[in-house]
Amino acid sequence: MKRSDKTRRLVEACWLDAATGNEWISGAEAEAFEPVACKTAGDLVARTRTHVTIASTVGAEEGDTECNALTTIPKAWLTKPLRFLD
């Protein structure tokens, strides 16, 4: 796929996500409950003061701006700077 939109770059984001549970666990297990380390890669769709949005799927035709499988990550959740892959 040829990239026709120079503002979109291929990136990798390392970040922490909230963790949830829905079963009975011991107090010790609850105290050890931690956020989940995640890694997301795709086209950088938006980068604002507060968040980044990454599309894991984009249109394959030249000039196509459609995207799908979006993940918006608050910048406060990033554990490393964005890594540019292109």
C-alpha positions, 0 to 999 in steps of 0.5 A: 500500500502506497501512503498518499497522506503524508500526515499519517504515519505508522506508529507503535504505542506502549500503554497501560489499560485499566484492568477489571475483574468479575469474580471473587478473589482474595484480599491479597489478590485484589491488592496485587491487581494491576493495569494491563500493559498493551501495545498497539500499532497502526496508522496515527490518525490523530495526535492532540494535547490529550490523546492519540488515535491509532487505526489498525485498519485503513483503506488500501486504495491510493487516496482512500482515507477510510479507517477502522479498528480505532484505538484512542489512548489518553497520553497519560496512559502512554508508558513510552513515547510513540515509536514511528515505524515508517 
